Amino acid sequence: MSFFLAFTIVHFVGAFVVLGLTLFAEYTKLDEVESYFTHNERVRANKRFWRKNHWIDRQYRMLLMFDLLSDSARYVKAGVVTEAELVSVPLALKRWVLWPYYLGLIWVIGTVAWSVWRRWCGVEMALN
């Protein structure tokens, strides 16, 4: 087995792992993390706009939570969130919001590496 084939298998299995973690966080942790921002106007407006329980609605609501928690200093400085709201979110819950998206970013970088490797090294994808 070539190293490229092993990388390809790990990479595509990783895609399902990232997707599973993201869906798990969206469907089990989103309401809990939003409960810590009940008085925040941006979160309430986002929740009103994406009020249905479809996947795309939960995705965009979770992306706002990711944005607020990952770049919190910028949002505190802009007055969008308060320091007290951010401190009230437990560390384990912050990890459930942040890490699936960080792993997704690592997966995207791996996809670029896989594509460059395949194209520049002339790896054939024949299924003979």
C-alpha positions in Angstrom: 0.0 0.0 0.0 1.4 3.4 -1.0 1.6 6.3 1.4 -0.7 8.3 -0.9 -3.4 5.6 -0.6 -3.0 5.4 3.2 -3.3 9.2 3.4 -6.4 9.1 1.1 -8.1 6.6 3.3 -7.3 8.5 6.5 -8.4 11.7 4.9 -11.8 10.5 3.8 -12.5 8.8 7.1 -11.5 12.1 8.7 -14.2 13.8 6.7 -16.9 11.7 8.2 -15.4 12.2 11.7 -15.5 16.0 11.3 -19.0 15.9 9.9 -20.2 13.7 12.7 -18.6 15.9 15.4 -20.1 19.0 13.8 -23.6 17.5 13.6 -23.3 16.2 17.1 -22.3 19.7 18.4 -25.1 21.4 16.4 -27.9 19.1 17.6 -26.8 18.6 21.2 -24.8 21.6 22.3 -26.2 24.6 20.4 -29.3 25.2 22.6 -27.1 24.9 25.7 -24.5 27.4 24.5 -27.2 29.8 23.3 -28.7 29.8 26.8 -25.7 31.6 28.1 -26.4 34.5 25.7 -30.1 35.0 26.3 -29.8 38.8 26.8 -27.5 39.3 23.8 -29.2 41.1 21.0 -27.1 39.7 18.2 -27.7 36.1 19.3 -31.5 36.8 19.7 -31.7 38.4 16.3 -29.8 35.5 14.7 -32.0 33.0 16.5 -35.1 34.8 15.3 -33.9 34.8 11.7 -32.8 31.2 11.7 -35.7 30.0 13.8 -36.6 26.7 12.1 -34.9 23.5 13.2 -33.5 22.6 9.8 -29.8 21.8 9.4 -28.9 25.0 7.7 -30.6 27.0 10.5 -28.7 25.3 13.2 -25.5 25.6 11.1 -25.7 29.4 10.9 -26.6 29.7 14.6 -23.7 27.6 15.5 -21.4 29.6 13.3 -22.3 32.7 15.2 -21.5 31.0 18.5 -18.2 29.8 17.0 -17.5 33.4 15.8 -18.3 34.9 19.2 -16.2 32.4 21.1 -13.2 32.1 18.8 -12.6 35.8 18.4 -14.0 37.1 21.7 -11.6 40.0 22.2 -12.8 41.7 19.0 -16.5 41.3 19.9 -15.9 42.5 23.5 -14.1 45.6 22.2 -16.9 46.2 19.7 -19.5 45.9 22.4 -21.3 42.9 20.8 -20.8 40.6 23.9 -19.8 41.2 27.4 -16.9 39.6 29.3 -19.4 38.2 31.8 -21.3 36.4 29.0 -18.1 34.8 27.7 -16.9 33.8 31.2 -20.2 32.2 32.0 -19.8 29.6 29.2 -18.1 26.5 30.6 -14.8 25.5 29.1 -16.0 22.0 28.0 -18.9 23.6 26.2 -16.6 26.1 24.5 -14.5 23.1 23.3 -17.6 21.4 21.8 -18.3 24.6 19.9 -14.8 25.4 18.7 -13.0 22.1 18.0 -15.3 20.6 15.3 -14.7 23.7 13.3 -11.0 23.8 13.9 -10.8 20.1 12.9 -12.8 21.1 9.8 -10.2 23.7 9.0 -7.4 21.1 9.4 -9.4 18.8 7.1 -9.6 21.5 4.4 -5.8 22.0 4.6 -5.4 18.3 4.2 -7.7 18.4 1.2 -5.5 21.0 -0.4 -2.4 19.0 0.4 -4.1 15.9 -1.1 -5.0 17.7 -4.3 -1.6 19.3 -4.8 0.1 15.9 -4.1 -2.2 14.1 -6.6 -1.8 16.7 -9.3 1.9 17.6 -9.0 3.1 14.0 -8.4 1.0 12.6 -11.2 -0.9 10.1 -9.0 -3.4 8.2 -11.2 -6.8 7.4 -9.7 -7.6 4.4 -11.8 -9.8 1.7 -10.2 -8.6 -1.2 -12.3 
